[in-house]
Amino acid sequence: MLRYIFSLTLLCVSLLGNAQTKDTAKVMYPERYGLRLGADLHKIARSFYEKNYRGFEVVGDYRLTKRFYIAGELGNEDKTVDDDRLNFTTKGTYFKVGFDYNSFENWLDMENMIYVGMRYGVSSFSHTLNNYKIYDPTNYYGENIVLSGEEFSGLNASWLEVIGGIKAELFNNVYLGFSVRLHYLVSNKKPDGFDNLFIPGYNRTYDGKFGAGFNYTLSYFIPIYKKNKTTNEKK
């Protein structure tokens, strides 16, 4: 009797194992690799609502592996700063290059990103000192405005950025993104008698070597080739 019970138990275990095997199957789907290009929406919008600012930035990334991307930005900024003591205009271009690491585990063929990354940025720019205020004891108000127009050209700076951000697919191949960036100034060529209070691509420098920034991006993915990925899926 015990022999029959043992045989029946083995048969049930075998049937259960086969049923579980049938409930899962290997599914193969393509992972796309290619180039994503877009623009910073914040800089474009800011150029319309802020009269003392003009800027544009092109963004891009290229997928190397499942999680790593080469990424970079190229831009131009023209900003007039009007402070209590001086008014100046900064114009220049910048370039950033680095990588992004996607920590988000997508389902099947989805290609969204929750990522961290780094950039090395370089900027070339010039300042024009429009006017500044000096203390004048003979003036009733205690200060005079001096018109200058002096230009400081041939300036440059470089910095490192640590980035955290997201990119989500809105429509087919169209992505909306947002990132927050922390900057550390590596080099800063200053003019004689003035300071680099604003650096294109870096932002304001009033807090010493550290700075911060962000961007909103709209980009389009251009697929170049595919790799098949196999995964287990329950039926």
ROGURO-891167 format. One record per residue: residue number from 0; residue in one letter; x, y, z of N, C-alpha, C in turn. Coordinates in steps of 0.2 Angstrom, whole numbers, padded with zeros to 4 digits. Atoms other than C-alpha are relative to their C-alpha. Example, Ala and Ser with C-alpha at 12.3 -4.5 7.8 and 13.67 -1.06 7.14 Angstrom:
BEGIN
nr / rest / n_xx / n_yy / n_zz / ca_xx / ca_yy / ca_zz / c_xx / c_yy / c_zz
0 / a / 0004 / -0006 / 0000 / 0062 / -0022 / 0039 / 0004 / 0006 / 0000
1 / s / -0004 / -0006 / -0001 / 0068 / -0005 / 0036 / -0004 / 0005 / 0003
END
This chain:
BEGIN
nr / rest / n_xx / n_yy / n_zz / ca_xx / ca_yy / ca_zz / c_xx / c_yy / c_zz
0 / m / 0004 / -0006 / 0000 / 0000 / 0000 / 0000 / 0004 / 0006 / 0000
1 / l / -0004 / -0006 / 0000 / 0014 / 0012 / 0004 / 0003 / 0001 / -0006
2 / r / -0003 / 0000 / 0006 / 0022 / 0008 / -0012 / -0004 / 0004 / -0005
3 / y / 0005 / -0004 / 0005 / 0006 / 0014 / -0022 / 0000 / 0007 / 0002
4 / i / 0000 / -0007 / -0003 / 0005 / 0030 / -0011 / 0006 / 0004 / -0003
5 / f / -0006 / -0004 / 0002 / 0023 / 0034 / -0015 / 0000 / 0001 / -0007
6 / s / 0000 / -0001 / 0008 / 0021 / 0031 / -0034 / -0005 / 0005 / -0002
7 / l / 0005 / -0005 / 0002 / 0005 / 0042 / -0034 / 0003 / 0007 / 0002
8 / t / -0003 / -0007 / -0002 / 0015 / 0056 / -0025 / 0005 / 0002 / -0005
9 / l / -0005 / -0002 / 0006 / 0029 / 0055 / -0038 / -0004 / 0002 / -0006
10 / l / 0004 / -0002 / 0006 / 0016 / 0056 / -0052 / -0003 / 0007 / 0001
11 / c / 0003 / -0006 / -0001 / 0008 / 0071 / -0044 / 0005 / 0006 / -0001
12 / v / -0005 / -0005 / 0000 / 0024 / 0080 / -0042 / 0003 / 0001 / -0007
13 / s / -0002 / 0000 / 0007 / 0029 / 0076 / -0060 / -0005 / 0004 / -0004
14 / l / 0005 / -0004 / 0004 / 0013 / 0083 / -0067 / 0000 / 0007 / 0002
15 / l / 0000 / -0007 / -0002 / 0014 / 0099 / -0056 / 0006 / 0003 / -0003
16 / g / -0006 / -0003 / 0004 / 0032 / 0102 / -0063 / -0002 / 0001 / -0007
17 / n / 0001 / -0001 / 0007 / 0026 / 0100 / -0080 / -0005 / 0006 / -0001
18 / a / 0005 / -0006 / 0000 / 0011 / 0112 / -0077 / 0004 / 0006 / 0001
19 / q / -0004 / -0006 / -0001 / 0023 / 0125 / -0070 / 0004 / 0002 / -0006
20 / t / -0004 / -0001 / 0006 / 0034 / 0123 / -0085 / -0004 / 0003 / -0006
21 / k / 0004 / -0003 / 0006 / 0020 / 0126 / -0097 / -0003 / 0007 / 0002
22 / d / 0002 / -0007 / -0002 / 0015 / 0142 / -0087 / 0005 / 0005 / -0002
23 / t / -0005 / -0005 / 0002 / 0031 / 0150 / -0092 / 0003 / -0002 / -0006
24 / a / -0003 / 0001 / 0006 / 0039 / 0153 / -0108 / 0006 / 0005 / -0002
25 / k / -0005 / -0005 / 0001 / 0055 / 0161 / -0115 / -0003 / 0005 / -0006
26 / v / 0003 / -0005 / 0004 / 0050 / 0177 / -0124 / 0006 / 0004 / -0003
27 / m / -0005 / -0004 / 0003 / 0062 / 0186 / -0136 / -0002 / 0006 / -0003
28 / y / 0003 / -0006 / 0003 / 0060 / 0204 / -0140 / 0007 / 0005 / -0002
29 / p / -0006 / -0004 / 0002 / 0072 / 0217 / -0148 / 0001 / 0006 / 0004
30 / e / -0002 / -0006 / -0003 / 0081 / 0231 / -0139 / 0003 / 0004 / -0005
31 / r / -0002 / -0005 / 0006 / 0084 / 0246 / -0150 / 0006 / 0004 / 0003
32 / y / -0006 / -0004 / -0002 / 0101 / 0255 / -0150 / 0000 / 0006 / -0006
33 / g / 0000 / -0005 / 0005 / 0103 / 0272 / -0158 / 0001 / 0007 / 0003
34 / l / -0002 / -0007 / -0002 / 0104 / 0291 / -0157 / -0006 / 0004 / 0002
35 / r / 0006 / -0004 / -0002 / 0092 / 0303 / -0147 / 0002 / 0007 / 0000
36 / l / -0001 / -0007 / 0001 / 0092 / 0321 / -0152 / -0006 / 0005 / 0002
37 / g / 0006 / -0005 / -0002 / 0082 / 0336 / -0144 / 0003 / 0007 / 0002
38 / a / -0001 / -0007 / -0002 / 0082 / 0353 / -0137 / -0002 / 0001 / 0007
39 / d / 0002 / -0002 / -0007 / 0081 / 0361 / -0119 / -0006 / 0005 / -0001
40 / l / 0006 / -0004 / 0000 / 0063 / 0368 / -0118 / 0001 / 0006 / 0004
41 / h / 0000 / -0006 / -0005 / 0067 / 0379 / -0103 / 0004 / 0006 / -0003
42 / k / -0003 / -0005 / 0003 / 0080 / 0389 / -0112 / -0004 / 0004 / -0006
43 / i / 0004 / -0003 / 0005 / 0069 / 0392 / -0127 / -0006 / 0004 / 0003
44 / a / 0006 / -0004 / -0003 / 0054 / 0397 / -0116 / 0003 / 0006 / 0004
45 / r / -0003 / -0005 / -0004 / 0066 / 0408 / -0105 / 0001 / 0006 / -0005
46 / s / -0002 / -0005 / 0005 / 0071 / 0417 / -0121 / -0006 / 0005 / -0002
47 / f / 0006 / -0004 / 0001 / 0053 / 0423 / -0123 / -0002 / 0004 / 0005
48 / y / 0003 / -0004 / -0005 / 0048 / 0428 / -0106 / 0005 / 0004 / 0004
49 / e / -0006 / -0004 / -0003 / 0065 / 0435 / -0100 / 0003 / 0005 / -0005
50 / k / -0003 / -0005 / 0005 / 0070 / 0451 / -0109 / 0007 / 0000 / 0000
51 / n / -0007 / 0000 / 0000 / 0088 / 0450 / -0104 / 0004 / -0006 / -0001
52 / y / -0003 / 0007 / 0001 / 0091 / 0432 / -0109 / -0002 / -0002 / -0007
53 / r / 0001 / 0004 / 0006 / 0093 / 0423 / -0125 / 0005 / -0007 / 0000
54 / g / -0004 / 0007 / -0001 / 0099 / 0404 / -0125 / -0004 / -0005 / -0004
55 / f / 0003 / 0006 / 0004 / 0097 / 0388 / -0135 / 0005 / -0006 / 0002
56 / e / -0004 / 0005 / -0001 / 0104 / 0371 / -0131 / -0003 / -0007 / -0003
57 / v / 0002 / 0006 / 0003 / 0104 / 0355 / -0141 / 0003 / -0006 / 0004
58 / v / -0002 / 0006 / -0005 / 0105 / 0338 / -0131 / 0000 / -0006 / -0005
59 / g / 0000 / 0006 / 0003 / 0109 / 0321 / -0137 / 0003 / -0006 / 0004
60 / d / -0003 / 0006 / -0004 / 0113 / 0303 / -0131 / 0000 / -0006 / -0005
61 / y / -0001 / 0006 / 0005 / 0119 / 0287 / -0140 / 0000 / -0006 / 0005
62 / r / 0000 / 0006 / -0004 / 0115 / 0270 / -0132 / 0006 / -0005 / -0002
63 / l / -0006 / 0005 / 0001 / 0131 / 0259 / -0130 / -0002 / -0007 / 0002
64 / t / 0001 / 0006 / -0003 / 0125 / 0245 / -0119 / -0007 / 0000 / 0002
65 / k / 0007 / 0000 / -0003 / 0109 / 0240 / -0110 / -0002 / 0006 / 0004
66 / r / 0002 / -0005 / -0005 / 0111 / 0253 / -0097 / 0005 / 0007 / -0001
67 / f / -0004 / -0006 / 0001 / 0125 / 0265 / -0103 / -0001 / 0004 / -0006
68 / y / 0000 / -0005 / 0005 / 0124 / 0280 / -0114 / 0005 / 0005 / 0000
69 / i / -0004 / -0006 / 0001 / 0136 / 0293 / -0121 / -0005 / 0005 / -0001
70 / a / 0005 / -0006 / 0000 / 0128 / 0310 / -0119 / 0004 / 0006 / 0000
71 / g / -0004 / -0007 / 0001 / 0132 / 0328 / -0122 / -0005 / 0005 / -0001
72 / e / 0004 / -0006 / 0002 / 0125 / 0346 / -0124 / 0004 / 0005 / -0003
73 / l / -0004 / -0005 / 0003 / 0130 / 0360 / -0135 / -0005 / 0006 / 0000
74 / g / 0004 / -0006 / -0001 / 0123 / 0378 / -0132 / 0003 / 0006 / -0001
75 / n / -0002 / -0007 / 0001 / 0124 / 0396 / -0133 / -0005 / 0004 / 0005
76 / e / 0004 / -0005 / -0005 / 0119 / 0410 / -0120 / 0002 / 0007 / -0001
77 / d / -0001 / -0008 / 0000 / 0117 / 0429 / -0120 / -0004 / 0002 / 0005
78 / k / 0003 / -0002 / -0005 / 0113 / 0436 / -0104 / 0002 / 0006 / 0003
79 / t / -0001 / -0006 / -0003 / 0112 / 0453 / -0096 / -0002 / 0000 / 0007
80 / v / 0001 / 0000 / -0007 / 0114 / 0454 / -0077 / 0000 / 0007 / 0002
81 / d / 0001 / -0007 / -0003 / 0108 / 0470 / -0068 / -0001 / -0001 / 0007
82 / d / -0001 / 0000 / -0008 / 0114 / 0470 / -0050 / -0001 / 0007 / 0003
83 / d / 0000 / -0006 / -0004 / 0114 / 0483 / -0037 / 0005 / 0005 / -0002
84 / r / -0006 / -0004 / 0001 / 0131 / 0489 / -0041 / 0003 / 0000 / -0007
85 / l / -0002 / 0000 / 0006 / 0134 / 0484 / -0059 / -0005 / -0003 / -0005
86 / n / 0004 / 0003 / 0005 / 0126 / 0479 / -0076 / 0005 / -0002 / -0005
87 / f / -0004 / 0003 / 0005 / 0135 / 0468 / -0088 / -0003 / -0005 / -0004
88 / t / 0003 / 0004 / 0005 / 0131 / 0457 / -0103 / 0006 / -0006 / -0001
89 / t / -0004 / 0006 / 0001 / 0139 / 0439 / -0105 / -0002 / -0004 / -0006
90 / k / 0002 / 0004 / 0006 / 0139 / 0430 / -0122 / 0005 / -0005 / -0001
91 / g / -0005 / 0006 / 0001 / 0147 / 0413 / -0126 / -0004 / -0006 / -0002
92 / t / 0003 / 0007 / 0001 / 0145 / 0395 / -0131 / 0003 / -0005 / 0005
93 / y / -0003 / 0005 / -0004 / 0148 / 0379 / -0122 / -0001 / -0007 / -0003
94 / f / 0000 / 0007 / 0002 / 0150 / 0360 / -0124 / 0001 / -0004 / 0006
95 / k / -0001 / 0005 / -0005 / 0147 / 0346 / -0112 / 0000 / -0007 / -0003
96 / v / 0000 / 0007 / 0002 / 0151 / 0327 / -0114 / 0001 / -0004 / 0006
97 / g / 0000 / 0005 / -0005 / 0149 / 0312 / -0103 / -0004 / -0006 / -0001
98 / f / 0003 / 0006 / 0000 / 0139 / 0297 / -0099 / -0007 / 0000 / 0004
99 / d / 0006 / 0001 / -0004 / 0122 / 0292 / -0092 / -0001 / -0007 / 0001
100 / y / 0001 / 0007 / -0002 / 0118 / 0276 / -0083 / -0008 / -0001 / 0002
101 / n / 0007 / 0001 / -0001 / 0100 / 0270 / -0084 / -0001 / -0005 / 0006
102 / s / 0002 / 0004 / -0006 / 0094 / 0262 / -0067 / -0007 / -0003 / 0000
103 / f / 0007 / 0002 / 0001 / 0076 / 0259 / -0073 / 0000 / -0007 / -0004
104 / e / 0001 / 0006 / 0003 / 0071 / 0241 / -0077 / -0006 / 0000 / -0004
105 / n / 0006 / 0000 / 0004 / 0060 / 0242 / -0092 / -0004 / -0006 / -0001
106 / w / 0004 / 0006 / 0002 / 0046 / 0230 / -0097 / 0001 / -0001 / -0007
107 / l / 0000 / 0002 / 0007 / 0049 / 0221 / -0113 / 0003 / 0006 / -0004
108 / d / -0003 / -0004 / 0005 / 0052 / 0234 / -0127 / -0001 / 0008 / 0002
109 / m / 0000 / -0007 / -0003 / 0050 / 0250 / -0116 / 0007 / 0003 / 0000
110 / e / -0006 / -0003 / 0000 / 0064 / 0262 / -0116 / 0001 / 0007 / 0004
111 / n / 0000 / -0005 / -0005 / 0061 / 0274 / -0102 / 0006 / 0000 / 0004
112 / m / -0006 / -0001 / -0004 / 0075 / 0281 / -0091 / -0001 / 0003 / 0007
113 / i / -0001 / -0004 / -0006 / 0078 / 0285 / -0073 / 0008 / -0001 / 0001
114 / y / -0007 / 0001 / 0001 / 0097 / 0289 / -0074 / 0004 / 0005 / 0005
115 / v / -0005 / -0004 / -0003 / 0112 / 0296 / -0065 / 0006 / 0001 / -0006
116 / g / -0005 / -0001 / 0005 / 0127 / 0303 / -0075 / 0005 / 0005 / 0002
117 / m / -0005 / -0006 / -0001 / 0142 / 0315 / -0076 / 0001 / 0003 / -0007
118 / r / -0002 / -0004 / 0005 / 0148 / 0328 / -0088 / 0006 / 0004 / 0001
119 / y / -0005 / -0005 / 0000 / 0163 / 0338 / -0092 / -0001 / 0006 / -0005
120 / g / 0002 / -0005 / 0004 / 0159 / 0355 / -0098 / 0006 / 0005 / -0001
121 / v / -0004 / -0006 / 0002 / 0169 / 0369 / -0107 / -0004 / 0005 / -0003
122 / s / 0003 / -0006 / 0003 / 0164 / 0387 / -0111 / 0005 / 0005 / -0002
123 / s / -0004 / -0006 / 0003 / 0171 / 0401 / -0121 / -0005 / 0006 / 0000
124 / f / 0004 / -0005 / -0001 / 0164 / 0418 / -0118 / 0003 / 0007 / 0001
125 / s / -0003 / -0007 / -0001 / 0166 / 0437 / -0116 / -0005 / 0004 / 0004
126 / h / 0004 / -0004 / -0004 / 0159 / 0450 / -0104 / 0000 / 0008 / -0003
127 / t / 0000 / -0007 / 0001 / 0154 / 0468 / -0108 / -0003 / 0004 / 0006
128 / l / 0002 / -0004 / -0006 / 0153 / 0480 / -0093 / -0004 / 0006 / -0003
129 / n / 0005 / -0005 / 0002 / 0138 / 0491 / -0097 / 0001 / 0007 / 0004
130 / n / -0001 / -0005 / -0005 / 0139 / 0502 / -0082 / 0001 / -0002 / 0007
131 / y / -0001 / 0002 / -0007 / 0143 / 0502 / -0064 / -0001 / 0006 / 0005
132 / k / 0001 / -0006 / -0005 / 0140 / 0513 / -0048 / 0006 / 0001 / 0004
133 / i / -0005 / -0001 / -0004 / 0153 / 0521 / -0038 / -0003 / 0005 / 0006
134 / y / 0002 / -0005 / -0006 / 0151 / 0531 / -0021 / 0003 / 0007 / -0002
135 / d / -0002 / -0007 / 0001 / 0152 / 0550 / -0023 / -0002 / 0004 / 0006
136 / p / 0002 / -0004 / -0006 / 0152 / 0560 / -0007 / -0003 / 0007 / -0002
137 / t / 0003 / -0007 / 0002 / 0148 / 0576 / -0017 / -0007 / -0001 / -0003
138 / n / 0007 / 0001 / 0003 / 0132 / 0568 / -0024 / -0005 / -0001 / 0006
139 / y / 0005 / 0000 / -0005 / 0116 / 0570 / -0014 / -0002 / -0007 / 0002
140 / y / 0002 / 0007 / -0001 / 0112 / 0552 / -0016 / 0005 / -0005 / 0001
141 / g / -0005 / 0004 / -0003 / 0129 / 0546 / -0012 / 0004 / -0004 / -0006
142 / e / -0003 / 0004 / 0005 / 0133 / 0537 / -0029 / -0001 / 0003 / -0007
143 / n / 0001 / -0002 / 0007 / 0135 / 0540 / -0048 / 0001 / -0006 / -0004
144 / i / 0000 / 0006 / 0005 / 0132 / 0528 / -0062 / 0005 / 0002 / -0006
145 / v / -0005 / -0001 / 0005 / 0147 / 0527 / -0074 / -0001 / -0005 / -0006
146 / l / 0001 / 0004 / 0007 / 0144 / 0521 / -0092 / 0007 / -0002 / -0002
147 / s / -0007 / 0002 / 0002 / 0158 / 0510 / -0097 / 0000 / -0003 / -0007
148 / g / -0001 / 0003 / 0006 / 0156 / 0498 / -0112 / 0006 / -0004 / -0001
149 / e / -0006 / 0004 / 0000 / 0172 / 0490 / -0108 / -0001 / -0008 / -0001
150 / e / 0001 / 0007 / 0002 / 0174 / 0472 / -0116 / 0005 / -0004 / 0003
151 / f / -0005 / 0005 / -0002 / 0183 / 0457 / -0109 / -0001 / -0006 / -0004
152 / s / 0001 / 0005 / 0005 / 0185 / 0444 / -0122 / 0006 / -0006 / 0001
153 / g / -0005 / 0006 / 0000 / 0195 / 0427 / -0124 / -0001 / -0003 / 0007
154 / l / 0001 / 0003 / -0007 / 0188 / 0420 / -0107 / -0002 / -0007 / -0001
155 / n / 0002 / 0007 / 0001 / 0185 / 0402 / -0104 / 0000 / -0003 / 0007
156 / a / 0001 / 0003 / -0006 / 0180 / 0390 / -0090 / -0002 / -0007 / -0001
157 / s / 0002 / 0007 / 0001 / 0178 / 0371 / -0087 / -0003 / -0002 / 0007
158 / w / 0003 / 0003 / -0006 / 0168 / 0361 / -0074 / -0002 / -0007 / -0001
159 / l / 0003 / 0007 / 0000 / 0161 / 0344 / -0069 / -0007 / 0001 / 0002
160 / e / 0007 / 0000 / -0002 / 0143 / 0340 / -0067 / -0002 / -0007 / 0002
161 / v / 0003 / 0007 / -0002 / 0134 / 0326 / -0058 / -0008 / 0001 / -0001
162 / i / 0006 / -0001 / 0003 / 0117 / 0323 / -0065 / -0005 / -0006 / 0003
163 / g / 0005 / 0005 / -0001 / 0101 / 0314 / -0060 / -0007 / 0003 / -0004
164 / g / 0005 / -0002 / 0005 / 0086 / 0314 / -0072 / -0005 / -0006 / -0002
165 / i / 0005 / 0005 / 0002 / 0071 / 0305 / -0080 / -0001 / 0001 / -0008
166 / k / 0002 / -0001 / 0007 / 0066 / 0302 / -0099 / -0006 / -0005 / -0001
167 / a / 0006 / 0005 / 0001 / 0049 / 0295 / -0103 / -0003 / 0001 / -0007
168 / e / 0002 / 0000 / 0007 / 0042 / 0291 / -0120 / -0008 / 0002 / 0000
169 / l / 0007 / -0003 / 0001 / 0026 / 0302 / -0124 / -0003 / -0003 / -0006
170 / f / 0003 / 0003 / 0006 / 0023 / 0295 / -0141 / 0006 / -0004 / -0003
171 / n / -0005 / 0004 / 0003 / 0032 / 0284 / -0153 / 0007 / 0004 / -0002
172 / n / -0007 / -0003 / 0001 / 0051 / 0289 / -0152 / 0000 / 0007 / 0002
173 / v / -0001 / -0007 / -0002 / 0047 / 0306 / -0144 / 0000 / -0001 / 0008
174 / y / -0002 / 0000 / -0007 / 0054 / 0308 / -0126 / 0000 / 0007 / 0003
175 / l / 0000 / -0006 / -0004 / 0051 / 0321 / -0113 / 0004 / -0001 / 0006
176 / g / -0005 / 0001 / -0005 / 0065 / 0323 / -0100 / 0001 / 0006 / 0005
177 / f / -0002 / -0005 / -0005 / 0070 / 0332 / -0084 / 0006 / -0002 / 0003
178 / s / -0006 / 0002 / -0003 / 0087 / 0333 / -0076 / 0002 / 0006 / 0005
179 / v / -0003 / -0004 / -0005 / 0095 / 0341 / -0060 / 0007 / -0001 / 0000
180 / r / -0007 / 0000 / 0001 / 0113 / 0346 / -0061 / 0004 / 0004 / 0005
181 / l / -0004 / -0003 / -0005 / 0126 / 0350 / -0048 / 0007 / 0001 / -0003
182 / h / -0006 / -0002 / 0003 / 0142 / 0359 / -0054 / 0006 / 0001 / 0005
183 / y / -0006 / -0002 / -0004 / 0160 / 0360 / -0048 / 0005 / 0003 / -0005
184 / l / -0004 / -0004 / 0004 / 0171 / 0373 / -0056 / 0007 / -0003 / 0000
185 / v / -0007 / 0002 / 0000 / 0188 / 0366 / -0062 / 0005 / 0005 / -0002
186 / s / -0005 / -0005 / 0002 / 0196 / 0380 / -0071 / -0004 / 0007 / -0002
187 / n / 0004 / -0007 / 0001 / 0191 / 0399 / -0073 / 0005 / 0005 / -0001
188 / k / -0005 / -0005 / 0002 / 0201 / 0411 / -0083 / -0004 / 0007 / 0001
189 / k / 0003 / -0006 / -0002 / 0196 / 0428 / -0076 / 0003 / 0006 / -0003
190 / p / -0003 / -0007 / 0003 / 0199 / 0446 / -0084 / 0003 / 0004 / 0005
191 / d / -0003 / -0005 / -0004 / 0209 / 0459 / -0076 / -0005 / 0005 / 0002
192 / g / 0004 / -0005 / -0002 / 0199 / 0470 / -0065 / -0008 / -0001 / 0000
193 / f / 0007 / 0002 / 0001 / 0183 / 0460 / -0067 / 0000 / -0007 / 0003
194 / d / 0001 / 0007 / -0002 / 0176 / 0443 / -0062 / -0005 / -0003 / -0005
195 / n / 0005 / 0004 / 0004 / 0166 / 0429 / -0071 / -0006 / -0001 / 0005
196 / l / 0006 / 0001 / -0004 / 0150 / 0431 / -0062 / -0006 / -0004 / -0003
197 / f / 0005 / 0004 / 0003 / 0140 / 0422 / -0075 / 0004 / -0004 / -0006
198 / i / -0003 / 0004 / 0005 / 0147 / 0408 / -0086 / -0005 / -0004 / -0004
199 / p / 0005 / 0004 / 0004 / 0137 / 0401 / -0101 / 0001 / -0007 / 0001
200 / g / 0000 / 0007 / -0001 / 0132 / 0383 / -0098 / 0001 / -0002 / 0007
201 / y / -0001 / 0001 / -0007 / 0137 / 0384 / -0080 / -0005 / 0003 / 0005
202 / n / 0005 / -0005 / -0004 / 0126 / 0398 / -0073 / 0004 / 0005 / 0004
203 / r / -0003 / -0005 / -0005 / 0130 / 0410 / -0059 / 0005 / -0003 / 0004
204 / t / -0006 / 0002 / -0004 / 0146 / 0409 / -0049 / 0001 / 0003 / 0006
205 / y / -0001 / -0004 / -0006 / 0142 / 0419 / -0034 / 0001 / -0005 / 0006
206 / d / -0001 / 0005 / -0005 / 0143 / 0403 / -0023 / 0007 / -0003 / 0000
207 / g / -0006 / 0003 / 0001 / 0161 / 0400 / -0027 / 0001 / -0005 / -0005
208 / k / -0001 / 0005 / 0005 / 0166 / 0384 / -0036 / -0006 / -0005 / -0001
209 / f / 0006 / 0004 / 0001 / 0149 / 0376 / -0034 / -0006 / 0003 / -0003
210 / g / 0006 / -0003 / 0003 / 0133 / 0379 / -0044 / -0005 / -0006 / -0001
211 / a / 0006 / 0004 / 0001 / 0117 / 0371 / -0049 / -0004 / 0002 / -0006
212 / g / 0004 / -0002 / 0006 / 0106 / 0370 / -0064 / -0005 / -0006 / -0002
213 / f / 0005 / 0005 / 0002 / 0092 / 0360 / -0073 / -0002 / 0001 / -0007
214 / n / 0003 / -0001 / 0007 / 0084 / 0357 / -0090 / -0006 / -0004 / -0001
215 / y / 0005 / 0004 / 0003 / 0068 / 0351 / -0098 / 0001 / -0001 / -0007
216 / t / -0002 / 0001 / 0007 / 0071 / 0342 / -0114 / -0006 / -0004 / -0004
217 / l / 0005 / 0004 / 0005 / 0060 / 0336 / -0129 / 0005 / -0003 / -0005
218 / s / -0005 / 0003 / 0005 / 0070 / 0323 / -0140 / -0004 / -0005 / -0004
219 / y / 0003 / 0005 / 0005 / 0067 / 0311 / -0154 / 0006 / -0005 / -0001
220 / f / -0005 / 0005 / 0001 / 0075 / 0294 / -0155 / 0000 / -0003 / -0007
221 / i / -0001 / 0002 / 0007 / 0083 / 0288 / -0171 / 0003 / -0007 / 0001
222 / p / -0003 / 0006 / 0000 / 0085 / 0269 / -0171 / 0005 / -0002 / -0005
223 / i / -0005 / 0002 / 0005 / 0100 / 0262 / -0179 / 0001 / -0008 / -0001
224 / y / 0000 / 0008 / 0000 / 0101 / 0243 / -0175 / -0004 / -0002 / 0006
225 / k / 0003 / 0003 / -0006 / 0093 / 0231 / -0163 / 0004 / -0006 / 0002
226 / k / -0003 / 0006 / -0003 / 0099 / 0217 / -0151 / -0006 / -0004 / 0003
227 / n / 0006 / 0004 / -0003 / 0087 / 0203 / -0146 / 0002 / -0002 / 0007
228 / k / -0001 / 0002 / -0007 / 0085 / 0200 / -0128 / -0006 / -0005 / 0002
229 / t / 0005 / 0005 / -0002 / 0077 / 0184 / -0120 / -0002 / 0001 / 0007
230 / t / 0002 / 0000 / -0006 / 0067 / 0184 / -0105 / -0006 / -0005 / 0002
231 / n / 0005 / 0005 / -0002 / 0055 / 0172 / -0095 / -0007 / 0004 / 0001
232 / e / 0006 / -0003 / -0001 / 0037 / 0177 / -0096 / -0006 / -0005 / 0002
233 / k / 0005 / 0004 / -0002 / 0022 / 0169 / -0088 / -0006 / 0000 / -0005
234 / k / 0006 / 0000 / 0005 / 0007 / 0163 / -0099 / -0006 / 0002 / 0004
END
